[in-house]
Amino acid sequence: MSKKREIPLGDAATNARQCEHPDCFEGGEYRAPKSRLLDRGSPDDYQWFCLAHIREFNKSWNFFDGMTDEEVLRYKDEDITGHRPTWKLGSRTASPRKDTRYQDPFNFREEMGGDDHAANGNGSNGKVAIDPKEREALAILNLQPGSTLEEIKRRHKELAKKYHPDIRGGDKKAEEILKNINQAYTHLRTCGNS
């Protein structure tokens, strides 16, 4: 069986504290805040009680005492996030900037589907960023970005009939083109159509 471990309560000065309740001469081992607006590092913001009086204090303690109903509701709402600042997701309200463009000397943004930070400043100019592999697959099938899966299937069927080696008399060039068409079709299907 394990022995009960004694936890030291601090240095001699802490153990020598007296209960701050009037007419009590017990040792003040338990601290309690003097108000809800305390400086967490300052020992002057706390009062010290014995076990009987800390229980009495805790029964009567009301953190929200002196707050209006609006302040209580605001405190409870802010408590959900630990009283840290928050902002709406996706609304770009955290940092209101008029011009969100940046230097792109190698035109990476254009390769990825255009500059999505249009002059209106809200980051939407109607263009959707497209993966370069997806863009290449669309070009092989001669389709535009935003094509539906049905359009992709229809176009694949047309090109497969046109470049099938049996129809082309075993032409090796047509066979390579058909391989590229099939790879492009497979890629567009796996990326959830374009």
ROZAMI-353334 format. One line per 4 residues: number of its first residue (from 1); for each residue x, y, z of N, C-alpha, C. Coordinates in Angstrom, 2 decimals, decimal comma. Each point is the difference from the previous one (the first is absolute). Layout:
# residues N
NUM) X Y Z X Y Z X Y Z ~ ...
***
This chain:
# residues 194
1) 0,83 -1,17 0,00 -0,83 1,17 0,00 0,88 1,24 0,00 ~ -0,39 1,00 -0,71 0,84 1,20 -0,09 -0,22 0,91 1,20 ~ 1,07 0,68 0,36 -0,08 0,95 1,11 -0,54 1,32 -0,50 ~ -0,71 0,70 0,83 -0,50 1,32 -0,34 1,17 0,97 0,07
5) 0,20 0,75 -1,07 1,11 0,91 -0,08 -0,38 1,36 0,53 ~ 0,87 0,59 0,79 -0,25 1,34 0,50 0,54 1,01 -0,99 ~ -0,80 0,97 -0,35 0,40 1,04 -0,94 0,38 1,23 0,80 ~ 1,23 0,48 -0,16 0,39 1,20 0,75 -0,81 1,20 -0,46
9) -0,39 0,83 0,92 -0,83 1,16 -0,31 0,81 1,24 -0,32 ~ 1,29 -0,08 -0,02 0,81 1,16 -0,34 1,02 0,28 1,07 ~ 0,55 1,18 -0,03 1,04 0,35 0,97 -0,62 0,35 1,36 ~ 0,84 0,32 0,94 -0,46 0,27 1,37 -0,90 1,22 0,07
13) 0,23 0,99 -0,88 -0,83 1,21 0,01 -1,44 -0,33 -0,39 ~ -0,16 -0,91 -0,96 -1,34 -0,38 -0,43 -0,71 -0,76 1,12 ~ 0,72 -0,90 0,65 -0,60 -0,80 1,07 -0,33 0,84 1,23 ~ 0,64 1,15 0,14 -0,23 0,85 1,17 -1,18 0,95 -0,18
17) -0,66 -0,04 -1,18 -1,13 0,90 -0,22 -1,15 -0,37 0,93 ~ -0,76 1,04 0,35 -1,15 -0,22 0,87 -1,26 0,21 -0,83 ~ -1,05 -0,72 0,31 -1,29 0,14 -0,68 -0,46 1,45 0,11 ~ -0,43 0,58 -1,12 -0,40 1,40 -0,03 -1,45 0,22 0,40
21) -0,70 -1,05 0,35 -1,37 0,15 0,47 0,05 0,61 1,41 ~ -0,87 0,96 0,31 0,02 0,62 1,34 -0,21 -1,05 1,10 ~ 0,70 0,14 1,07 -0,10 -0,86 1,19 0,44 -1,45 -0,26 ~ 0,83 -0,23 -1,01 0,52 -1,34 -0,26 1,51 0,03 0,16
25) 0,53 -0,97 0,74 1,44 -0,04 0,24 0,66 -1,23 -0,61 ~ -0,72 -0,68 -0,90 0,54 -1,17 -0,70 1,02 0,46 -1,05 ~ 0,74 -0,95 -0,52 0,96 0,30 -1,07 -0,73 0,24 -1,33 ~ 0,42 1,02 -0,72 -0,60 0,31 -1,30 0,74 -0,71 -1,12
29) -0,43 -1,20 -0,33 0,69 -0,81 -1,00 -0,63 0,09 -1,38 ~ -1,20 0,54 -0,11 -0,74 -0,01 -1,26 -0,24 1,43 -0,46 ~ 0,38 0,27 -1,24 -0,16 1,37 -0,49 -1,30 0,15 -0,77 ~ -0,51 1,22 0,03 -1,22 0,34 -0,71 0,17 1,40 -0,58
33) -0,55 0,26 -1,18 0,17 1,33 -0,61 -0,78 1,06 0,77 ~ 0,57 1,21 0,03 -0,72 1,11 0,63 -1,07 0,53 -0,93 ~ 0,24 -0,07 -1,31 -1,01 0,40 -0,98 0,25 -0,78 -1,28 ~ -0,95 0,07 -0,94 0,19 -0,70 -1,27 1,00 0,72 -0,89
37) 0,29 1,26 0,28 0,95 0,78 -0,78 1,35 -0,02 0,70 ~ 0,69 -1,12 -0,09 1,25 -0,10 0,73 1,17 -0,16 -0,95 ~ 1,17 0,39 0,49 1,25 -0,19 -0,72 0,53 -1,35 0,44 ~ -0,03 -0,97 -0,89 0,27 -1,39 0,37 1,37 -0,23 0,64
41) 0,94 0,89 -0,18 1,31 -0,21 0,57 0,20 0,66 1,35 ~ -0,90 0,86 0,41 0,19 0,77 1,22 -0,62 -0,71 1,21 ~ 0,80 -0,25 1,05 -0,56 -0,66 1,19 -0,93 0,92 0,79 ~ 0,04 1,31 -0,26 -0,88 0,94 0,71 -1,45 -0,11 -0,45
45) -0,25 -0,65 -1,13 -1,36 -0,13 -0,51 -0,75 -1,18 0,61 ~ 0,61 -0,69 0,92 -0,62 -1,17 0,61 -0,13 0,17 1,50 ~ -0,98 -0,68 0,55 -0,16 -0,08 1,45 0,13 -1,47 0,39 ~ 0,43 -0,24 1,22 0,31 -1,35 0,44 -0,95 -0,44 1,11
49) -0,53 -1,24 -0,13 -0,96 -0,52 0,96 0,40 -1,41 0,45 ~ -0,59 -0,38 1,12 0,12 -1,39 0,45 -1,02 -0,83 -0,80 ~ 0,01 -1,31 0,18 -0,88 -0,88 -0,77 -1,47 0,32 0,22 ~ -0,42 0,22 1,23 -1,41 0,28 0,29 -0,45 1,30 -0,66
53) 0,84 1,03 0,05 -0,39 1,29 -0,55 0,16 0,08 -1,52 ~ 0,89 -0,79 -0,60 0,09 -0,01 -1,46 -1,23 -0,68 -0,57 ~ -0,53 -1,00 0,71 -1,24 -0,64 -0,44 -1,16 0,99 0,06 ~ -0,06 0,76 1,05 -1,03 1,02 0,15 0,14 1,06 -1,10
57) 1,23 0,42 -0,25 0,26 0,99 -1,05 -0,44 -0,52 -1,37 ~ 0,36 -1,24 -0,31 -0,33 -0,57 -1,31 -1,50 -0,12 -0,21 ~ -0,76 -0,27 1,06 -1,45 -0,09 -0,13 -0,62 1,34 -0,35 ~ 0,59 1,08 0,47 -0,58 1,32 -0,23 0,66 0,75 -1,16
61) 1,07 -0,53 -0,59 0,73 0,69 -1,06 -0,82 0,02 -1,29 ~ -0,14 1,18 -0,61 -0,69 0,16 -1,27 0,91 0,81 -0,92 ~ 0,58 -0,65 -0,97 0,93 0,66 -0,92 -0,68 1,14 -0,75 ~ -1,27 -0,15 -0,34 -0,70 0,98 -0,82 -0,65 1,11 0,82
65) 0,23 0,03 1,29 -0,56 1,04 0,85 0,51 1,37 -0,45 ~ -0,94 0,93 -0,21 0,37 1,34 -0,44 0,01 0,18 -1,50 ~ -0,26 -1,05 -0,76 -0,02 0,09 -1,46 -1,44 0,12 -0,48 ~ -0,20 0,75 -1,09 -1,33 0,10 -0,59 -0,28 -1,29 -0,78
69) -1,27 -0,18 -0,39 -0,36 -1,19 -0,76 0,76 -0,07 -1,32 ~ 0,18 1,16 -0,65 0,73 0,04 -1,27 1,46 -0,41 0,19 ~ 0,62 0,46 1,10 1,39 -0,35 0,28 0,14 -1,50 0,28 ~ -0,99 -0,57 0,69 0,04 -1,43 0,30 -0,11 -0,79 -1,30
73) -0,93 0,37 -0,89 -0,16 -0,70 -1,27 1,25 0,13 -0,86 ~ 0,58 1,20 -0,06 1,22 0,21 -0,78 1,14 -0,86 0,56 ~ 0,12 -0,05 1,33 1,04 -0,81 0,63 -0,18 -1,47 -0,37 ~ -1,22 -0,50 0,07 -0,25 -1,40 -0,32 0,30 -0,30 -1,47
77) -0,37 0,93 -0,91 0,30 -0,19 -1,42 1,51 -0,01 -0,24 ~ 0,72 0,92 0,64 1,45 0,07 -0,18 0,70 -1,18 0,66 ~ -0,61 -0,58 1,01 0,60 -1,12 0,71 0,10 -1,24 -0,89 ~ -0,86 -0,10 -0,99 0,02 -1,14 -0,92 1,35 -0,09 -0,70
81) 0,60 1,13 -0,34 1,29 0,02 -0,69 1,14 0,37 0,93 ~ -0,21 -0,07 1,29 1,06 0,31 0,95 0,34 1,48 0,03 ~ -0,95 0,85 -0,33 0,16 1,46 0,00 1,09 0,44 -0,97 ~ 0,16 -0,76 -1,10 0,96 0,38 -1,04 -0,76 0,61 -1,16
85) 0,64 0,87 -0,79 -0,69 0,60 -1,15 -0,29 -1,05 -1,08 ~ -1,13 0,15 -0,65 -0,38 -0,91 -1,08 -0,52 0,80 -1,17 ~ -0,15 -0,66 -1,16 -0,59 0,63 -1,17 -0,67 -1,09 -0,82 ~ -0,87 0,41 -0,89 -0,75 -0,94 -0,81 0,93 -0,66 -1,00
89) -0,21 -1,30 -0,23 0,82 -0,72 -0,95 -0,38 0,39 -1,42 ~ 1,00 0,22 -0,82 -0,22 0,25 -1,41 -0,47 1,38 -0,37 ~ -0,19 0,87 0,96 -0,53 1,32 -0,33 1,09 1,04 -0,16 ~ 1,24 -0,34 0,33 1,14 0,91 -0,09 -0,24 1,28 0,78
93) -0,72 -0,10 1,09 -0,26 1,18 0,81 1,09 0,24 1,03 ~ 0,89 -0,96 0,18 1,04 0,16 1,01 1,01 1,06 -0,40 ~ 0,28 0,13 -1,29 0,97 1,00 -0,45 -0,56 0,71 -1,24 ~ -0,73 1,08 0,20 -0,59 0,69 -1,14 1,07 0,71 -0,82
97) 0,30 -0,59 -1,16 0,98 0,61 -0,90 -0,69 0,31 -1,31 ~ 0,30 1,14 -0,56 -0,61 0,39 -1,27 0,61 -0,76 -1,16 ~ 1,33 -0,11 -0,04 0,68 -0,65 -1,10 0,76 -1,20 0,53 ~ -0,47 -1,20 -0,36 0,63 -1,20 0,52 0,94 -0,63 -1,02
101) 0,34 0,70 -1,05 0,93 -0,53 -1,00 1,41 0,00 0,57 ~ 0,82 -0,82 -0,56 1,39 -0,05 0,39 0,84 -0,23 -1,24 ~ 1,29 0,16 0,14 0,90 -0,16 -1,14 0,06 -1,47 -0,41 ~ -0,12 -0,27 -1,30 0,08 -1,35 -0,53 0,82 0,05 -1,29
105) 1,33 0,17 0,11 0,82 0,18 -1,20 0,04 -1,23 -0,90 ~ -0,31 -1,19 0,51 0,05 -1,22 -0,80 -1,38 -0,45 -0,47 ~ -1,03 0,79 0,24 -1,37 -0,27 -0,45 -0,55 -1,34 0,48 ~ 0,32 -0,36 1,25 -0,54 -1,24 0,56 -1,51 0,07 0,13
109) -0,52 1,15 0,37 -1,45 0,13 0,19 -0,72 -0,22 -1,32 ~ 0,55 0,51 -1,07 -0,64 -0,17 -1,31 -0,01 -1,48 -0,39 ~ 1,10 -0,70 0,29 0,07 -1,42 -0,31 -1,01 -0,81 0,81 ~ -0,32 0,47 1,19 -0,93 -0,72 0,88 -1,45 0,43 -0,19
113) -0,29 0,75 -1,03 -1,38 0,33 -0,26 -0,31 1,47 0,07 ~ 0,99 0,83 -0,04 -0,24 1,43 -0,05 0,16 0,67 1,33 ~ -0,03 1,31 -0,04 0,15 0,82 1,20 -1,34 0,04 0,70 ~ -0,13 -0,72 1,11 -1,29 -0,05 0,69 -0,21 1,18 0,93
117) 0,89 0,95 -0,01 -0,18 1,22 0,79 -0,28 1,14 -0,98 ~ -1,22 0,09 -0,43 -0,37 0,99 -0,99 -0,02 1,39 0,60 ~ -0,24 0,97 -0,85 0,02 1,40 0,44 -1,07 0,28 1,04 ~ -1,04 -0,82 0,07 -1,03 0,25 1,01 0,48 -0,32 1,40
121) 1,14 -0,68 0,14 0,61 -0,18 1,31 -0,58 -1,12 0,83 ~ -1,02 -0,68 -0,50 -0,58 -1,06 0,83 0,48 -1,38 -0,40 ~ 0,91 -0,07 -0,97 0,61 -1,27 -0,33 -0,83 -0,87 -0,91 ~ -1,01 0,54 -0,69 -0,76 -0,83 -0,92 -0,24 0,77 -1,29
125) 0,57 -0,51 -1,09 -0,21 0,63 -1,30 -0,71 -0,96 -0,94 ~ -0,57 -1,07 0,56 -0,73 -0,94 -0,81 0,86 -1,16 -0,46 ~ 1,31 0,10 0,05 0,88 -1,07 -0,42 0,23 -0,96 1,15 ~ 0,13 -1,26 -0,35 0,27 -1,02 1,00 1,43 -0,49 -0,22
129) 0,77 -0,10 1,05 1,36 -0,50 -0,11 -0,05 -1,47 -0,40 ~ 0,76 -0,35 -1,04 -0,02 -1,35 -0,53 1,41 -0,57 0,07 ~ 0,08 -1,24 0,41 1,26 -0,72 0,06 0,58 -0,10 -1,42 ~ 1,31 0,16 -0,18 0,58 -0,08 -1,34 -0,28 -1,34 -0,69
133) -0,01 -1,10 0,75 -0,30 -1,30 -0,61 -1,44 -0,03 -0,50 ~ -0,89 0,60 0,77 -1,40 0,05 -0,41 -0,17 0,88 -1,24 ~ 0,73 1,11 -0,02 -0,04 0,90 -1,16 0,49 -0,73 -1,25 ~ 1,09 -0,78 0,14 0,55 -0,76 -1,12 -0,99 -1,06 -0,48
137) -0,65 -0,68 0,96 -0,99 -1,03 -0,36 -1,18 0,62 -0,74 ~ -0,43 1,18 0,44 -1,09 0,69 -0,70 0,42 0,39 -1,41 ~ 1,25 0,41 -0,16 0,49 0,39 -1,33 0,05 -1,20 -0,93 ~ 0,42 -1,16 0,51 0,05 -1,21 -0,82 -1,39 -0,37 -0,49
141) -0,99 0,14 0,86 -1,38 -0,32 -0,39 -0,69 1,19 -0,67 ~ 0,70 1,11 -0,12 -0,53 1,22 -0,62 -1,28 0,47 0,71 ~ 0,10 0,10 1,34 -1,12 0,44 0,82 0,39 1,24 0,79 ~ -1,00 0,71 0,48 0,22 1,21 0,79 -0,08 -0,33 1,49
145) 0,67 0,79 0,85 -0,16 -0,18 1,45 -1,47 0,15 0,38 ~ -0,44 -0,82 0,91 -1,40 0,05 0,42 -0,87 -0,99 -0,75 ~ 0,60 -0,82 -0,86 -0,77 -1,00 -0,74 -0,56 -1,03 0,98 ~ -1,19 -0,46 -0,30 -0,63 -0,99 0,87 0,53 -1,39 -0,31
149) -0,28 -0,93 0,88 0,45 -1,38 -0,20 -0,65 -0,59 -1,26 ~ -1,23 0,36 -0,25 -0,69 -0,49 -1,21 0,69 0,51 -1,26 ~ 0,40 1,27 -0,01 0,72 0,56 -1,16 1,35 -0,69 -0,18 ~ 0,67 -0,28 1,10 1,30 -0,68 -0,06 -0,17 -1,40 -0,56
153) -1,02 -0,74 0,46 -0,26 -1,35 -0,50 -0,34 0,01 -1,49 ~ -0,85 0,96 -0,39 -0,41 0,11 -1,40 1,21 0,28 -0,90 ~ 0,85 0,94 0,44 1,18 0,36 -0,80 0,99 -1,17 -0,06 ~ 0,16 -0,72 1,09 0,90 -1,17 0,00 -0,49 -1,05 -0,98
157) -1,29 -0,24 -0,02 -0,57 -1,01 -0,90 0,23 0,39 -1,46 ~ -0,22 1,30 -0,32 0,22 0,48 -1,37 1,45 -0,20 -0,43 ~ 0,93 0,43 0,86 1,42 -0,09 -0,36 0,49 -1,45 -0,02 ~ -0,53 -0,85 0,88 0,40 -1,41 0,01 -0,42 -0,68 -1,30
161) -1,18 0,33 -0,50 -0,44 -0,56 -1,28 0,86 0,52 -1,15 ~ 0,34 1,28 0,07 0,76 0,63 -1,09 1,43 -0,54 -0,08 ~ 0,66 -0,22 1,16 1,41 -0,38 0,00 0,25 -1,47 0,35 ~ -1,02 -0,83 0,01 0,21 -1,40 0,34 0,87 -0,65 -1,08
165) 1,02 -0,79 0,41 0,91 -0,60 -0,99 -0,69 -0,96 -0,97 ~ -1,08 -0,65 0,43 -0,71 -0,91 -0,91 -0,62 0,78 -1,15 ~ -0,52 1,18 0,29 -0,60 0,84 -1,04 1,09 0,61 -0,87 ~ 1,15 0,32 0,59 1,10 0,65 -0,70 0,95 -1,00 -0,65
169) -0,36 -1,25 0,01 0,83 -1,00 -0,68 1,31 -0,29 0,72 ~ 0,01 0,07 1,34 1,20 -0,32 0,77 1,03 1,12 0,00 ~ -0,42 1,22 -0,26 0,91 1,16 -0,02 0,58 0,23 1,40 ~ 1,35 -0,02 0,11 0,68 0,18 1,29 -0,22 1,40 0,57
173) -0,05 1,00 -0,87 -0,21 1,37 0,47 -1,39 0,15 0,62 ~ -1,00 -0,61 -0,63 -1,37 0,04 0,53 -0,07 -0,75 1,33 ~ 0,81 -1,07 0,12 0,02 -0,76 1,24 0,56 0,85 1,15 ~ 1,04 0,78 -0,26 0,58 0,89 1,01 -0,99 1,10 0,39
177) -0,69 0,54 -1,01 -1,00 1,05 0,27 -1,12 -0,57 0,88 ~ -0,43 -1,23 -0,31 -1,07 -0,63 0,79 0,46 -0,25 1,44 ~ 1,27 -0,38 0,19 0,52 -0,19 1,36 -0,07 1,31 0,78 ~ 0,39 1,09 -0,65 -0,06 1,33 0,65 -1,44 0,38 0,33
181) -0,91 -0,30 -0,92 -1,42 0,31 0,22 -0,52 -0,80 1,20 ~ 0,34 -1,28 0,07 -0,45 -0,84 1,12 0,58 0,47 1,33 ~ 1,28 0,38 0,00 0,62 0,51 1,22 -0,66 1,30 0,45 ~ -0,28 0,89 -0,96 -0,65 1,27 0,33 -1,40 -0,25 0,57
185) -0,73 -0,92 -0,63 -1,34 -0,33 0,47 0,04 -0,58 1,42 ~ 0,93 -0,92 0,24 0,15 -0,60 1,33 0,34 1,06 1,03 ~ 0,91 0,91 -0,34 0,38 1,05 0,95 -1,19 0,90 0,34 ~ -0,77 0,39 -1,01 -1,15 0,88 0,25 -1,07 -0,71 0,83
189) -0,16 -1,30 -0,21 -0,97 -0,74 0,82 0,46 -0,10 1,44 ~ 1,30 -0,24 0,22 0,50 -0,16 1,37 0,06 1,31 0,76 ~ 0,12 1,11 -0,71 0,04 1,28 0,72 -1,40 0,58 0,16 ~ -1,02 -0,80 -0,25 -1,37 0,43 0,26 -0,56 0,90 -1,08
193) 0,32 -0,24 -1,22 -0,29 0,83 -1,18 0,48 1,42 0,21 ~ -0,08 0,82 -0,99 0,62 1,32 0,12 -0,97 1,08 0,33
***
